Amino acid sequence: MDITTLIVITLIVFIIAFAAFRLFDVKKKKQKLELERSARILPLYQKAETAAGLTTEDVLPFAQNLLTRYDTFLYLKEMGELNLFPEEYHTLIKGAESSLAQWLEFPTELDACPNEIEYIKRVTIDFDRRGNFIHYEVFKYRVNPPHWAAEYVWILGVVGPFFDDSKPYDFPSATFSRVSSTIDKVTPEEEVKWVHENIAMRR
């Protein structure tokens, strides 16, 4: 076996080993994140089991929190207690905002919840050019130092697609964000077009 072949084989083995480690590491982080998400709304479970039960005051802090809002809604829906969910957060925009924050928290994405997030606008696409429209909600977000993405300042995030009859907290299957898509370089319409063609249409 010559030296070139040996180097190639060594590189291949290294790449395979690194890919396997990375896959294991990401899977482990995702499992940890899922446990953390369950733990975040554990107080709601515990309070619901008491004689007093849940109140709107109990639910409010969890609805206000970006990282617990979505799961809180789903939990109350499952329990048949949506009347306890605050009306001001029972909107498609508030649901989309929480969905984006949870998506960004994944280790394969931003690996963090944004420090700031703001709604920009809805972008609508004529899906089949026959007047059948789908909608995407566009946000901008930022993280503070020392996070590696702090240098990008305001980054665009897209949540959707939604339809004319979509309800708050319907699952948005094409939530996505490219860190390089900052508001000074890409318009909301351009980013939605990219997400629609490269994410939504490929699922």
LOLO-966057 format. One record per atom (N, C-alpha, C): x, y, z. Coordinates in steps of 0.1 Angstrom, whole numbers, plus 5000, padded with zeros to 4 digits. Layout:
N
XYZ;...
//
This chain:
203
500949885000;500050005000;500950125000;500750214990;501650334989;501150444999;501950545000;501650645010;500350725007;500150744994;498950824990;497650754993;497650624991;496450534994;496250535009;497350525017;497250525031;496650655036;497050765030;496550905035;495050915032;494650865020;493250875016;492450795025;492850665028;492150585037;492050645051;493050705056;493150765069;492150885069;492150965059;491151075058;489751025058;489450925050;488050865050;487650815063;488550745070;488250695083;487950815093;488750915092;488651035101;487251105098;486951115085;485651185082;484451105087;484550975085;483450885090;483350895105;484450885112;484450895126;483951025131;484351135125;483851265129;482351285126;481851235115;480451235112;479651165122;480151045126;479450965136;479351025149;480451095153;480551165166;479551285165;479551355154;478751475153;477251435154;476851325147;475551275147;475151235162;475951165169;475751125182;475551245191;476451345189;476451465198;475151545196;474751555183;473551635180;472251565186;472251425184;471151355190;471051365205;472251365211;472251375226;471751515230;472151615223;471751755226;470251765224;469751705213;468251715211;467451645222;467951535226;467251465237;467251545250;468451615253;468551695264;467551815263;467451875251;466651985249;465151955251;464751835246;463351785248;463051765262;463951715270;463751705285;463651845291;464451935287;464452075292;463052135289;462552115277;461252175274;460152115282;460151985284;459151925293;459251985307;460552005312;460752055326;460252195327;460252275316;459952415317;458452435321;457552335316;456152355319;455752255330;456652195336;456352095347;455552165358;455752285362;454952355372;453452355368;453152365355;451752365351;451152225354;451852125350;451451985353;451151965368;452152015376;451951995390;450852075396;450652195392;449552275397;448152225392;448152165380;446952105375;446451985384;447451925390;447051805398;446651845412;446751965416;446252005429;444752035430;444252045442;442852065443;442352195438;443252295438;442952425433;442852435418;443752355412;443852345397;444452475392;444552475378;445252585371;444352705371;444952825371;444252945369;444853025357;444253135353;444853215342;446053285347;446153315360;447353375366;448553275365;448253145367;449253045366;449853035352;448953045343;449353025329;450053145322;449753265327;450253385320;451753385319;452553355329;454053365327;454553265316;453853155315;454253055305;453853095291;452753165290;452353215277;453253335273;453753405282;454553525279;455953475274;456453365280;457753315277;457753255263;458653295254;458853245240;459053095240;459753045250;460152905249;459152815256;458152865262;457152785268;455752805263;455552915255;454252955250;453652845241;454352795232;453852695222;453452565230;454352515238;454052395246;452852415256;452852535261;451752565271;450352555264;450352615252;449052605244;448652465241;449652385236;449352245233;448852165245;449552195256;449152125269;447752155273;447352285273;446052325276;444952275266;445352275254;444452215244;444152075246;445151995250;445051855253;444151835265;444251925275;443551915287;442151975286;441852035274;440552095273;440352225281;441552295283;441552415292;442052535285;441752545272;442252655264;441652795269;440552785276;439952905282;440952975292;441952905296;442952965306;444053035298;444153005285;445253065277;444953215274;445853305277;445553445275;445153485261;444153565259;443653595246;444753675238;445553755245;446553835238;447653755231;447753625236;448753535230;448153435222;446853435221;446053335212;445953395198;447053415192;447053465178;448053385170;447853395157;448753325148;450253375149;450353505150;451653575151;452353535164;451653535175;452353495188;452753345187;451953265181;452253125180;453453105171;453553175160;454653175150;455953215157;455853325165;456953375172;457653275181;456753205189;457253095198;457852985190;457152945179;457652835171;459052865165;459252985161;460653025156;461653025167;461353065179;462253065190;462652925194;461652835194;461952695197;462852635186;462552665174;463352605162;464752655163;464952785166;466252845167;467052775179;466352735189;467052675200;467752535197;467352475186;467852345183;469352355181;470152255185;471652255184;472152265170;471352215160;471752225146;471452355140;470752445147;470352575142;471152685149;470552775156;471252885163;471752835176;471152725182;471552665194;471352765206;470352855204;470052955214;468753025211;468053075222;466853155220;467353295217;466753365208;467153505205;466953595218;467853685219;467653785230;466553885227;466353915214;465354005209;464753945197;463453955195;462753915183;461554005181;461354045168;460354135164;459654095151;458354115151;457554075139;457754185129;457954145116;458054245105;456854255097;456454135090;455254145082;454954005077;453753995070;453253875064;453653885049;454153775043;454453775029;453553665023;452753695013;451853605007;452253564993;452153434990;452553374977;451253314971;451053344958;450053274950;450653134946;450253034954;450852904954;450852844940;449652844933;449552774920;449152874909;449253004912;448953104902;447453104898;446653044907;445253044905;444453104916;445053184924;444453254935;444353174947;445253064948;445252994961;446553044968;446253114979;447353184985;447853104998;449153115000;449753075013;450553185019;450753185032;451253305039;452453255047;453453345048;454553325057;454753455066;454953425078;455253535088;456753555090;457153685088;458553715088;458953795101;459953745107;460453815120;461953855118;462353945126;463853965127;464253935142;465453885144;465953855157;467353885158;467853885170;469253905173;469653845186;470953815187;471553755199;472653845204;472853835217;473953925223;475253845223;476353915224;477653855226;477653785240;478353675241;479453625232;478953525222;477653515219;477153415209;477853445196;478153345188;478853355176;478053435165;476753435166;475853505156;475653655160;476153705171;475953845175;476353945164;477453905157;477954005147;477054025135;476053935133;475053955122;473954055126;473854095138;472854185143;471454135140;470654205131;469254155129;469254055118;468753935121;468653825112;467153795109;466853755096;465453725093;465153585096;463953565101;463353425104;462053415097;461753305091;460453285083;459753165090;458453185092;457553085098;456353065089;456052935085;454952905077;455152765071;454452735060;453352815054;452052815062;451252915061;449952925067;448952945056;447652915059;446652925049;445553025054;444653055046;443553145050;442853105062;442652965063;441952915074;442852855086;444152895085;445052845096;444652905109;444852825120;444452875133;445752895141;445652975152;446852995160;447452865165;448752855164;449452735169;449352615160;448852635148;448952525138;450452505135;450852385132;452252355131;452752415117;453852495118;454452555106;455552465101;455352395091;456352285087;457552345080;457552475076;458752525069;459352645077;459352635090;460052735098;461552735095;462152845092;463552845088;464252975089;465552975091;466353105091;467753075087;468253165079;469653155074;470353275081;471353245089;472053355097;472653465087;472953425075;473553525066;472453615060;471153585062;470053665057;469753775067;470553885067;470253995076;469454095069;468754185077;467854275071;468454385062;469754405064;470454495055;470854435042;470654305040;471154235028;469954175020;468954125027;467854045021;466554105026;465554115016;464254165019;463454045025;462354075032;461453965036;460953885025;460553955014;460053885002;461053794996;462353834995;463353744990;463553624999;463553645012;463853535021;462653435021;461453485020;460253395019;460353315006;460653374995;460853304983;461853194984;462953224990;463953114992;463453005000;462853035012;462352935021;461252855014;460352915007;459252845000;459852754990;460752794982;461352704971;462252594976;463052624986;464052534991;463752455003;462752495011;462252425023;460852365021;459952455020;458552415019;458252315007;458752354996;458452274983;459152144983;460152124992;460951994991;460451905003;459351945010;458951855020;457551795017;
//
